[in-house]
Amino acid sequence: MARPSPYPAELRDRAVRMVSEIRPNYPTEWAAMKAVAAKLGIGAAETVRTWVRKSQVDAGQRPGVTSEEASEIKRFKAENAELRRANEILKAASTFFAVELDRPSKRS
């Protein structure tokens, strides 16, 4: 499980907006990300880069799995795991009952 971000969503959105706004003032996008991270007190510029990339994927500007798709995949994986557990329980139960039915009756 991913741990929750120590940064509020508003700060992440602001950082992404700031990178796109100040990008023309810097020689590279990375330089703009480093500047935004420093201005907003974000520990690492890599954090800002991750937010920007995720935003670009979600907006369809970059290939990749969107946040919505990732959430859906995570939900499907959890559901699949639960169904597999249920299936194993049902297999064990059917084996148990099949053995019980095959035993000769103790009645006379």
C-alpha positions in Angstrom: 0.0 0.0 0.0 1.2 3.5 -0.8 1.6 5.8 2.2 -0.4 9.0 2.2 1.4 12.1 1.0 2.6 14.6 3.6 1.6 17.3 1.2 -2.0 18.5 0.7 -3.6 18.2 -2.7 -3.8 22.0 -3.0 -0.1 22.3 -2.7 0.5 19.6 -5.3 -1.9 21.3 -7.7 -0.2 24.7 -7.1 3.3 23.2 -7.7 2.2 21.7 -11.0 0.6 25.0 -12.1 3.7 27.0 -11.0 6.0 24.7 -13.0 4.0 25.3 -16.2 3.8 29.0 -15.5 7.5 29.6 -14.8 9.0 27.1 -17.2 9.8 29.7 -19.9 12.0 31.5 -17.4 14.3 28.6 -16.9 16.6 26.7 -19.3 15.1 23.3 -18.5 11.9 21.9 -17.0 14.0 20.3 -14.3 15.4 23.7 -13.3 11.9 25.1 -13.1 10.9 22.1 -10.9 13.8 22.7 -8.6 12.9 26.3 -8.2 9.2 25.5 -7.4 10.3 22.9 -4.9 12.5 25.5 -3.1 9.9 28.2 -3.2 7.1 26.0 -1.8 9.4 24.2 0.8 9.0 20.8 -0.8 11.8 18.5 0.3 12.9 17.2 -3.1 12.5 18.4 -6.7 11.9 14.8 -7.7 8.6 15.0 -5.8 7.5 17.9 -7.9 8.7 16.1 -11.1 6.5 13.1 -10.1 3.5 15.4 -9.6 4.0 17.1 -12.9 4.4 13.8 -14.8 1.3 12.4 -13.2 -0.7 15.5 -14.1 0.5 15.3 -17.7 -0.5 11.6 -17.9 -3.9 12.4 -16.4 -4.4 15.3 -18.9 -3.5 13.0 -21.8 -0.4 15.0 -22.7 1.9 12.1 -21.9 1.5 8.3 -22.4 0.9 6.2 -19.3 -1.6 4.9 -16.8 -3.9 7.7 -15.5 -4.7 8.0 -11.8 -8.2 6.8 -12.4 -7.0 3.7 -14.3 -4.4 3.0 -11.6 -7.1 3.2 -9.0 -9.4 0.9 -11.0 -6.5 -1.6 -11.5 -5.8 -1.6 -7.8 -9.5 -2.3 -7.0 -9.6 -5.1 -9.6 -6.5 -6.7 -8.1 -8.0 -6.6 -4.6 -11.2 -8.0 -5.9 -9.4 -10.8 -7.8 -7.4 -11.7 -4.7 -10.6 -11.9 -2.6 -12.2 -14.1 -5.3 -9.2 -16.4 -5.3 -9.4 -16.8 -1.5 -13.1 -17.6 -1.8 -12.4 -20.1 -4.5 -9.8 -21.9 -2.4 -12.3 -22.0 0.5 -15.0 -23.5 -1.8 -12.5 -26.0 -3.2 -11.5 -27.2 0.3 -15.2 -27.4 1.4 -16.2 -29.4 -1.7 -13.3 -31.8 -1.1 -14.3 -32.2 2.5 -18.0 -32.8 1.7 -17.1 -35.2 -1.2 -15.1 -37.3 1.3 -18.0 -37.2 3.8 -20.4 -38.4 1.1 -18.2 -41.2 0.0 -17.9 -42.7 3.5 -20.1 -45.7 4.2 -23.0 -44.9 6.5 -22.9 -46.2 10.1 -26.6 -46.9 10.1 -27.8 -50.5 9.9 
